Structure formats: structure tokens, C-alpha cells
Amino acid sequence: MKIATDLQYLSIEELQKHFELYRKLVRKLNTENNWRKILEFLRDNFCCDMSDENFNSPLANYTPAEMILQELVIRDADVEKLCIILQGCDLMDALTLLLEHEPLEITKQPGDSDDPGRILYVKENDYMQLECTASGIPVPTYQWYKDGILLEDQTTSFLLIEEFGGDHCGEYYCCVRQVANNGDEVKEQSNCVTVKQLPEAPVISFDLPRTKTIKKGEQLSLSIYAYAFPAPHYSWYHGNALLSSKSSELLIDEIEVENEGEYRCCIQNKVGELWSKTCKVTVYYPCEEKLEKNHASAKFALLIGNSKYEHYKELLTPENDLMVLTEILKKLNFEVITLQDLSLIEMTNAVKWFCKALPPKAYAFFYFVGHGFKLNNRYMMPVDCPPVNDLCHSDCFSDAFLEKEFMESDTQLIVIVFDMCLKVLKGPAKLDNKKEPVCEYTREDLSVSFLQCLSTSSQLESYETVQRDHGLYFSHLRKFLEKDIPVTRVFQEAHREFNENETVKQKPCMCYDDADRFCLTDPVDGVPELKEKFREVFRIPPKQKLKFKKVDWDMTVEIRPYKGCFLNAVELWLLPLKWSLKLEFNCIHHDTKGMRHHIRIDEGAGAVVQSLFDLQKAKFDLCVSIFLLKQSKSNGNRMEIVDSAMLDLGSFMIMPARLWYIKEEAELQR
């Protein structure tokens, strides 16, 4: 820091004689209340007892900056001391007024190279960062450009793009500008860096099934999805014969017996090539259609919708999606367990409990809607997962663990649907550096038929909008779920309609193995004993009558699942509507303050409706204290309690499943 020669040995009182310079300094310090930084510096380092009231008086004849400088005059401070204070307060604009001029010079070129023709390759969805630094007094300013066009809000020495995409390719440079104290302006342009997307060899996200059985005369559809840059080319083969199809989907209308055989696809771009699995296609004649439909011993569904996250944006549509999905699946004779806003331990225990309770030869349907991301595995995000910079694999629920739990159950058909984003989260070291866990199967026979569907593909998002009551994916899927067609066609037709009608960057996809012979409409054998393990979570306390003796009044309490479907939230309908009410929830050994609740008035039904959420967190029986209130004339019209009653609900709906269970915590409860 070199002070201007003509100012170096001046006191601040003498500096005031340089009138124009002094007025500029005062304006800089009054701008954005910069003088406050000096005041705090003086309080911290020089025992200054000046209070804010000294500066706020309407009778003050000086501006706050002039008063601060006058305080320094009283303390016999000179220009050198003032420069030290300004530097300590990071007031560089003011400091440069007092320093010797230094010419502008770019000290670091973008792209870490002095080569003006530098090319920088960036992988899609990675960070792109360019840096241009310059020295000089006054301090220079920066403005970045792309392809000659000014980039708004890019006015620092760093240019940062958090998720690089094809639209960000181009030529970048930075214009550095210095305005001297006398008004002279100097500009200098950095070297130009050409930024291109890094080519990537094909990676298959969804492969072909091992087998596919189709009726003669129907349309054969085989699809595969792969990510690559540049976009890959697809070559389909029937045996060793090259077919004419060049897209990611192979369609053969009115398939014949001669179309039987092995199909595979070669995906390639200029970086590399990759072959799909081989799919064996079998064609059967229409007469074989007379065979009886498959029968399920039972049909069960586990639906989880997470929307109210602690550290991430709240989602708008999961609740509506699951309400409609529950209704549809019940029409198809599924026993449906619908849950919302689960923590990691609750999601883990819910899946374990559900899979262990599945009876042999049952159909199992799993649906998750919420936030998610992808690394090698796909991860469902519970509502309690930490912020992205602290996130690691163990904080989320992986599809590998989910598939293991389902595959080791003795079921006929497994359908798994993920309605969540599959972009790669960038930045957090705990995700980048920690090896993903491996799930080992203990069951030897894994012959179950399997179907997995995703609302979007790798590297893409899954969307909802405020204009729709449902997420984009479910808006189309709901139209096909009740159709009496193979379950694979249900999702194929939903995905086809989505692709034809939606313009967002979202592509649903699916993979399956031997699932195309099953329908969601298949009949159920109807053996009551098979549902016994699930019966406890469907128990709802009966309608109860409460007697308030002091006021001689009866109240009816009806308990309903929240929105008619969620088993970890309850609605208490209290009628008739006559008194103001206050409810307190009590659960032995558990703090119910962490359980969300809200109250509303249903004028049509003449009832007070109290909703209580997060029942899965209750470890013991739940009780409700109900207080009747009225305004007190003797106590300023405040509400006072005139009578009360206790409602014992016990353990009901999802509570007996003990989703809160952690071994160490359970031992402490004993």
C-alpha cells in the first residue's frame, strides 16, 4: 500500500485543505453508510465511545462521515493511520483516493493459460469456472462477455456456472476497467477462452429386458435409453441382421412368428460404442390367449410422498398425487399403505416392515414421489436429509436397498415407481469422495417378475407446476392404471402420451423382466389370512361420544385418515360445532410438540376438524385432552376453560408398525 506522495505526511486536518479530494472521500464514506464500518472499527480498537445517537440527531451540522473524520482529527490521526483504518474496514473505493496511482494490469488470464486460443472442455452438469484477476489503483472492475454479449450480474473476477450445459458453450472473455481519480478511464480485455462440452462415451441408463413375450399381430416395442455426448447413434440387430430402425425405440407393427429371436442394440458416438443386453422375443398365437389370467394371492401397495423438507424446497403436488393413486389402487383390489413426510429411519423401517409382511405370490406396488438425485445408484431423499453441502449417501434411501428388500420377498410381481429428479448433485465432497454402499442378496431364488419405472431419465429433472394439481408424470400415468392391459403397456402408453404432450426436459423411462404377462387388474384369490399382518395398520378407532358434565353437553368424535388415505396422519371430526375448543395431544414418553397439527372449521358439516400429522413418531398410545373455552368477562375477554374431557385413542393406523424404531433407542424405552 503506497500512499500518494503529496498526502503521505499530512494530518487529516491538513487533508481537509485538499477540498475536492476531501469531498470525494466524504461522499464515499456516506455511501451505503460505509462510515458505520469505521465507527465499529474505532469501537473495537480504540475505545471509542461515540453512540449512534450522535449521528442521528436532526440538529447535527455535519454528515456522519464528516463527524467520523473529525473524531480522527481529535485523535491526531494522520493520512497513513486513516489508510490503515480504511484497509481494515475493506473500504477500497475510499482508500484508493489516497493511494498512489498504479496502472491497470491483468495478472491472471481466464483458463489458467496465456494462450489466447485456449479451449476448455467441461462435462455436462459440472461446474464451469473462469478467473480473471487484475491489479491497479484505483481497484479495477470486471465485466464478463460470452460470444461478444454482455453477461448480466457477472461483474466479479470469477465467472461461475454451477450446472454446465450445451447452451453454455461459446467464447468467453473479461473486460477489465479502471477509472482514475482524475476521471481518466483505461480498459483492457482478457484472452478469449473457447468453452466446449466434454465428449462422453455412451452409458446405458435403462437396458433391454432379458425376455419378452408378445401375441402374434401385436406391435413389438423395445426401448433403451443411453446418455452420451455427442448424442449417440442406435443400430438394432435381429440376430446378426441389421434392422432399419435408428432411434432408441424399436417398433415392429403386427409381429409375426418369423420375428421371433434375439434382439440387441449398438449405441455409439465418436468417443466409443456400447452393446445392450440381448432380449429374447417369443411370439405366441391368439389361441393361447384363452389361458387363464394370472392370479395374485393378495395385492399390496406402499406409497410414500415427501413434500415438507427441512432443508429443501417444499413440493406442491405429492399429497394430491397419492390421494388419487390410493383411490385407483383400491379399485384394483390393492391394500394400500399411504404415508407422507417420512424421515430416513421411518422410510427404512416402512420398507422393511412392508416387505417382510408381504405374503407369498402377492403383487407388490411401490411408489415414491419427492426429491431425489442420482450417482451410480438412485437416491430418494427423506424429509430430514441435511443440506446439500453436508449430504452423504447414508442420509438418503437408495434404490439398491429398496430393490434388495423387495427381491427377497416371495412375491410374483414387483412394480417400483420413482417420481423424482435424477440430476447429479454437484459440489458436496461427502457425496463425491465416499464409496457408495453395496447391497448383497441373501436369497438364492430371485425369479420374481420385476418392473421399474422412472418419471425421468438420468441427468434430468422431474417437474411439477403451480398450474396443475398433480405432478406432470402422474397427470399422464393416472389415465392408464385402471386399464385391463399388461402392466408394462400401462407405463409404455403413459410415457408415450407424456412425450407427445409435454415440452419440458423430462423423459420417463422403464425397465422390466418378465413383467409383461401380468396386469394390475389380475384377480385376487382372496385368502383373508394373508392380510392379517397388515390388518393392524388399517385399524381406526370407532366413533366416540364424550360427556362434558359441567356444562351438560355431549360431543361426537369421529376419527378418519387424513384426506381419507394417509395412515400416518389423522383427522378428528368434533361435532356439533358449539363451543370454542382447544386440543392437547399426549403420548407417554414422547414429545408430541414435534408432531405437526392444524385446526379448521367445516361449516357444512358443523364440525371442528383437528388434523394431526406424523403419527409414525408416536411410540406409545395417543391421548387427546379436549377443553371447552369461552370468553371471560372478568379477565379482559380472554378465553378461559369451562370444562374438559379425555379421549383415549390408543395405538392405531401406522403406529403399531413402529417406524420410529432404532435398536438403541428401543432398548432405552424398556
N, C-alpha and C positions, 0 to 999 in steps of 0.2 A: 504494500500500500504506500504509494508515493504522493505526498501532499503537494498541491500546486506551489511552485516556488514563491510566488508573491503572497501566499497565505500561510506559509509554513510556520512562521514565528509570531503570528498575530494572536491576540486575545480575542474572545468572542465580542467584547465591547468594540474592539478595533475593526472586527469583521463587519459590524453594522455600518461602517462608513462606506463599504462596497455595496452601495444601495441596491442596484439591480440584482446582484448575486444574492444578497441577504433576502430580498423579497421572494426570489425563486425558492430559496431554502425554506422560508416560512410557508409558502404555498404547498411545497412537497410534504411538509410535516403536518399541515392541516388536512391534506387529502386523506380520506378514509380514516381519519382520526389516528394517523401514524404517531402523533405526539404522545398518545397513551402508552405506546411501547417504550418511549424514553422515560415517561413517568414511572412505569413499572421497573425499568432498569435502575433508576435512581433510588427507588424504594428498596430494591433488593441489594444494592451495592454501596449506597452512600447515605443510608439512614435518612432519607428524605421523608418529611412528614407532611408534604402537601396532600390535601384531600381533593376529591372530585368536586367538592362544593366550591373550591377556589376557581374552578374553570367554568362552572355552570351559572355563576351569578350574572344576571342581566345587566348589572351595573359595571361589569368589567370593561376597561378601556382597551384591552389588548386581546388578540386572538389566543387560543390555548397554546399554539406553537410559540408565539412571542413570549408568553408567560414562562414556558419551559426554558427558552433560551435565556430569559432574564434571570431565572434561577441559577443557570450555569454561570452567568456573569457574576452573580453574588458569590459563587463558589470559586471565583478566579480561574475558571476553566479556559483553556486556550483552544485553538482550532485542532491541534493534534488530539487533545482529550475528546473533543466533540466527534472527531473522526472515529476514535475507538468506540465511543458510545453508539454511533450510527452503525458501525460494523457489527457490534454486539447485538443490536436490535434488528439486524438484517434489513436495514433501510437503505438499499443500494442506490435507489434513484436519487435520494438526497445526498448520499455520500459522494457520488460521482461529481457533484457540483464543486466539491472541494479538492478533488484529486487532479494530478497532472494528466493531461490527455495522453491516451495510448491508442495507437492506430488499430483498426479492426483487422483481425487475422483468424482465419478458420484453422483450428488446431487439430480437429479430428473430422475426417470425411465420412459420410454415410457408407455403410457396407464394410467398415474396417479396412479400407483399401484406398490408396491414392490413385488407383486405376480408374479413369473416368468412364470406362466401358464395363464396369463391374456388373456381373449377373448374379443375382441372389435367388436361390431356389428355396421355396417354403412348402412344407407339407400341408395339405388341406386340414383346416381346423386347428392348426398350430398357431403359436404366437408369431407375429412378424414385428420385428423391432429394428428401427434405424436410428442412428445417433449422429448428430452434427453438433460439435461444440466449437465455440469461438471465444477469443479473448479480446479485450479492449476496454478502454474507459472513455466515455460512458459505456455501461454494460450493453452489449448488443441484444437485439430482439430477433426472434425466429419466425419464419412462416414456411410451411411445407406445401409442396405442389405435387400433383400427380398428372402426368401427361399434359403439363402446362396449365392445369386448372388448379386454382387456389383451394386448399382443403380447410374448411372452416373448423375452428376450435383446435387446430393443430399448430400451436404457437409456442411450443417449448423445444428444447434441444432434442427431445425424444419423440419419435413417431411410433406409436404402438397400435397394432391391430390385434385384438385378442383371438379372433377366430378367422383365420385367413381362408379366403375362398377365391374362386375363379374371377369374381368381379374386382378383386384387389390387385390383379396382375397389371403391370404397367411400368412406366418410368417415373421415378421419384427423385426429387432434389429439394434442397432447402435454400431459401433466400434469407441471408443474414443482413441486418440493417443496424446502423449506428448513427445516432443523431448527437452531434457535439453540442456543448453548452452554448456555443455561438450560433446554433441553428444549422450548421453545415451537416449534410447527410451523406453517408457512404453506404453503398450496398455491395454485397459480394455473394455470388451463387456457388453452392457446393457442387461437387461432382454429381453426375446423374447415375443412379443405380437402377438397373432393369430387374424387376421382380417377377419371377415366373413360378408357377405351381410345380412342385416336385413330382415327376412321373412316378407312379406306383404300379407294381405288377398286380394282376387280379387276385382278389381274396374272396372266396365264396362265403356268403352270409347264410344262404339257405340252399341246400343241395337237393338233389332228386331223391325221391323215396326208393327203397330197395325193390319194392314190388308195387304193381298197380293192376287191379282187375277191373275190366270195363265190358259193358254189354255191347254186342255187335250192333253197329248202326249208330251208336252214340259218338259224341265228339271226345277225342283224346286231348287232354291238356296237360302238358308237363312244363313246369316253370322253374327257373333257377334265378337267384339274384347274386350278383357279384359286384364288388366295388373295385374300381381301378381308375387310374388317370394316366394317359387319356382314356376316354370311355372305351370299354372292351368290345371286341367283335365276337359274335357267337356262331359256332358251327355245330350243327346237330348231326348225329350219326345213328342210323338203324343198322346194327351190326357194324360192318365196315363201309356201308354205303352212306355217302354224304347226302344229306337232305337239303332242300332249298331254303328252309327257314333260317333267317339271320338275326332274329330277335331273342330276347331272354325267355320267350314262351314258345313252345312248340304246340301247334294245333293241327290235328288231323280230323277233318269232318267225316262222319259216317264211317267209323273204323271197321275194317274187315279182318277176317282171320289171318290173312297174309301180312297184316300189320303187326302181328304178334312178334315178340322177340326182345332183344336188349337195346336200350336207347341210352345214349350218353351225349355230353356236350363238351366242346372245347372252347374255352374262353381265353382270348389272347389280346394283347396290345403290344406296342413296340418294346415294352420292358420285359415281358415274359408271357408264358401261357400256362393254363391250368385245366385239368380234366375233372369233370364231375364224377360222381358215383355212377355206377351202371344201374339202370332201372329195368327190371324185367316186367314187360307188359303181357298180360293174359287176356284174351278175348273169349267171352262165353256167349252162347246163343240165347235168344229171348226165351226159349222154352225153359231154360234153367231159372228164370225169374220166378217161377212158381214155388221155388223153395221157400220155406217159412222164413219170416224175418227173424233177426236176432232178438233174443230176449235178455233183459237185464234182471239180475236178482234184486236190484234196487238202483235208484239214481240219486246221487247226491252232488250238491254244488257248494263250493266255498267262494264267496265273493268278498273282496276287500277293496275298499275305496278310501284312499288317504287324500285329504284336501287341506286340513288346518295344520300346516307345518310350523315348527318353532322358528326355523331359520331360513325358510324359502317361501316363495310367493304362494299365497293361498289359491287353490284351484276352485273353479266355479261349478263344474258340472258332475264330478264323481257321484255326489249324492243322488242327483236325478237319474244318472245312468243306471245305478244299482237298483233304484226303486223300480224302474221299468224292467230291467233284466230279471229281477226276482219274480215279478209277476209273470213274465213269459216262461221262465223255467218251471214255475209251479204248474202252469197249464200243461207242460210236458211231463208232469208227474215227477219232477225233481223235488227232493227235500233240500231246502235252500238255507244255508247259514250265511247271513249277510252282516258284515261288520264294517265299521268305519273308524278311521283315525287311530291306527294301531302303532305302538312303539315296536322296536326291533324284537325285544323279548316276547311281546304279545304276538307278533307275526310268526315268529319261530314256533312258539307253543301252539298257535292255532293250526298251523300246517301239520305239525307232528300229531296233534290230537286228532285232527280230521283224518289223516291217512291211516292211523292205527285203528280208527273206528270203522273204516270202510269194510263192508262185508265182501266175501268172495264173489267174483263175477259181477260186481257192480259197475256202473258207469260213473266216472268222476269228472266233474267240470270245475275248473278253477279260473277265476277272472280277477285280475288286478288292474286298478286304474289309479294313477298317481304320478309322482315324479320318479324318474329313473335315468340311468345312464349306462354306457357300455364300455368295458375294457375288452378282455378276452371273453369273460362272462358278461351277462346282462344283470344289472342290479336294480332291485326295487328299493325305493327309499322310504323308510319308516318316518313317522312324523317327528321323531326325536333325534334324527341324524344331525350331527353337528354341522357348522358352516363349512363351505367347500374347502377352505384352506386348512381345516383340521380333520377332514374326512379321510377315513381309510376303509378298506374292504370290510373289516369286521363290524363297521357301523351300519351296514346295509345287508339286504337279503338277496342272495344270488339265485339265478335260475338253476345253477348246477345243484345247489342244495335242494331246491324245490323239486326238480326232476328226480333226484335220488329218492326222496321221500315217497313220491307218487309211484315211481317204477318198482319199488319194493313192496307195494301193496298188491294184493291178489285180485286185481280188477281186470275187466275185459277191455275197457276203453278209458283213455285219459285224454281230456281236452284241456289245454292250457292256453289262456289268452292274456297277453300283456298289452295294456293300453297305456303306453308311457313313452317318453322320449328315449332315444338311443344314441344321443350325441356323447362324445368322449369329453369328460370334464377335464379342463386344462388347468395346469398350474400347481395343484396341491402335491407336494412331494410325497406325502404318505401314500397316495394312490400310485404315483409313478414308480416308486422305488420298492414297494412291498410286493412280494410274490403272491399271486392270487392263490387261495386255498384250493386243494384238490379233494373232491368227494369220491370216496371209494364205495362201491356197491358190495353189499354182503349177500344179497340174494343171487342165486345162480340162474334161475329161470326168469328172464326178462322179456318174455314173448308177448307182453301186453301190447295192444294196438294203441298208437300214440299220435296225437295231433297237436302241434304248437303253432299259434298264430300271433303275429305282432302287428300292432297298429301302424308301425313304421319300420323302416329298414335302418341298418347301421349308419351312423353319422347323421341321422335325420331326426327332426323333432316330431312330436305328436301334438296336434293343435286342438284348442277349444276357443270359442269366441263368445263375446258378451251378447251377440245377436241370437245365439241358439241356446236352447235349454239343455242340450246334450253335446258331448264331445263329437268332433267330426267323424271319427271312426265308428262310434256306437250309433250315430244317426243313420248310418247305412246298414250296419250289422243287424240292428233290431228288426229290419224288414224281412229278414230271411230265416231267422232262428226257428220259427214255427213250421217251416215248410217240410213236407214229408219227402225229403231227398237226402242222399248221403251227407254226412256232416262235413266232408271235405268240400262238397259242392256248395253248402251253405256259405262257407267262408270265401270260396272262389267267386261266387256271384256277388257277395258283398264287396269284395275287393275290386272286382271289375266295375261295379257301379261307382265305387269311390273314385277310381282312376278316371272314369268318364266324366264325373261331375265336379270334382274338386280341383282347384288350381294351386293349392299350397304345395310346398316342397315336403311332401309326406307320401311314402309308398308302402302300403300294407303288404305283408308277405306271410308265407306259411311253409311248414314242412310237416310231413306225416309219414307214418309207416303202418300200412295195413289198416288204416282207419276208414278207408272209403267204402267198406262194406257195412258200416254202422250208420244209424240215423239217430238224431236226438229224439225222434218220435217213436223209437222202438218201444214195444210194450214192456211192462214190468211184471215179473212173476207174482209180486205182491205177497211175500212172506213177512208177516208183521215182526217176527223175532229179529229180522235183520236190521230193523230200525231202532232197536232197543238202546244201543249205545248213544244214539243221538237224541233220544226222547227227552232227556233231562234239560237240554238247552232250548227246547221248544216250550217248556213249561212256563205258563203265565199265571200269576196269582189270580184267583177268581175275584169277581166284583164284590166289594165290601161296603158295609154300612157302618158309619161312625156316629156315635151319640155324644153330643155336647150337652152335658146335663145342666150346666149353669144357665144356659140360655134356652134350654129345651128345644134343641134343633138337631135334625138328622141330616147327615151328608152321605151321598153315594160316591164311592171312589172306584173308578174303572181303570184298569192297567192295560195299556196297549203298547206294542213295539213302536218305536219312533218311526213315523211315516209309514207305519203298517208293515215294515220289513226288517229294520235293523234290530239285531239281537243283543247289541251292547249299548243301546240307548232306549229309554222308556218314556212314555207319556202317561202322566197321571191326570185323568179327567175327573175334576171335582165339581159336583153339581148337587143342588141347583145353585146358581150364582146369586148370592145374597150378601155375604159378608166380604170385607177385605181380608185377605189371607196372607200369612207368612208361613213358609215351609222350611224346616231344617232337616237335613239328611244326616243320619248317624249310622256308622258301621264300626263295630267293635275292632279295636287295634288298627284302624285305618283312618287317615285324614281325608275326609270327603271334600275338603276345600279344593283339592286338586281336580275334582270331578266337575266338569262344566254343566251349567244348567241355566234355563231361562223360563220365564213365565209369560203367558199370553191369555187374552180373553177371547173365547169363542162365543160371540153374541148369538149366533144362530142356534147353537146347542145349549146356550145358557149355562156355560161351564167355564171354570178356570182350568187352563191346561198348563201343567208344570212338566217341562222336559228335563230329564236328567241323562247326561251322557257319560261315557267311559265306565260303564258297569264292569268291564273286564278288570278294572283296577281294584274292585272291592274284594277283600279277602274273606269276609265273613258276612253273616246275614245283614240285610239292609233294613233300617227302620226310618220312618218319617214322622217327625213331630209337626202337627198342623195347629196353627194358632189363629183364632178369630180376633180381628182387630176392629177398633172403632176410634173415632176422633175423641180426644179428651177435651172437654170444655174448660176444665180447671188447669190444664197444663199447656196452654198455648196452641190448642187444636192439634197436638201431636197424637200419633197413633198409640193406643195402649191395648194390651192383651186383655180380653174379657173371658176367654175360655180356650181350652186346648184338648187335643186327643192324640193318641199314638197309633200309627199304622205300622204293623209288623209285616214286611213283605217277604222276609226270609231270603233264601238264595234261589234265584230264578234266571231264566233266559241263559245268557252266556256265562254267568257267574260260576256255575259248578265246573266248567271246563278249566278253571284256574289258569287263565292265560298269563297272569302276573307271575307265575311260578318261576322262582330261581332257587336252586337247591340250597344254597347257603342261607337265603332269606327264609325259606320254608322251615329250616331247622331252628331258626330263631323264633318262629311263631309257635313252636311246640311248647 
